[in-house]
Amino acid sequence: MIPTFQSDPGRLEVPNRVAAKSSAVKAGWICLILGFLTFWIFGFGFIFFLATFILAIVAMSTQRMGQGIALLISSIGAGVICAIISLVLLTNAFTAALNKERATRRQQHATPAQLHQATTTHTSLQDLFGPAKRSLIVNLNTASEKELESLPGVASSRADQIIAHRPYSSVDDLSRVKGMTPRVIDQLRPFAKTDGATEKRESSERE
């Protein structure tokens, strides 16, 4: 007689159970790592932490108690840590936005006072030192001494001489003033006239 061997069904199920246990534990740790890597993307990582929690319970139910408990504790701890980090980041972002809004409001309230102070300072300096060089188009017949001093090559003494030799029918009449050479007259010609009011030059003209 040829002996026949019958397979034991119980023995075949052992590798399958071990594989199931190992797969659940491995999948749990993978989900835990993915949770750490993706928790900052709109809280997407917390889905992986939940999956890790479920896989830990599965591992514990398949007689992997030690690994299941470790995975369970890790999933809970990771979720708490990431929740705290997310809360801190959101708090900082909210605080920064609030401070920015407050700074904007303060600036809006302070702007009129600052503009008034800047205008007052500018006017005081202009009264003290006179207009800046090449900042005016000067009427030679009506301009004040300070306004005449804004002309290139014209200082206080020469401004007095220009006033003394009035009236002028053209800019070339400045040749009557001592020291006003044709070269100097050509330099100040764009800034002088003999009729109309003295006026400020446009910024584009200054360039």
NORGI-V952512 format. One record per helix or strand of 2 or more residues. SS is the DSSP state (2 for helix, 1 for strand). FROM is the first residue (numbers start at 1). TO is the last residue. If there is no record, write none. Layout:
ss:SS from:FROM to:TO
ss:SS from:FROM to:TO
This chain:
ss:2 from:9 to:38
ss:2 from:45 to:61
ss:2 from:65 to:129
ss:1 from:136 to:139
ss:2 from:145 to:148
ss:2 from:156 to:164
ss:2 from:171 to:176
ss:2 from:182 to:191
ss:1 from:192 to:193
ss:1 from:199 to:200
ss:2 from:203 to:206
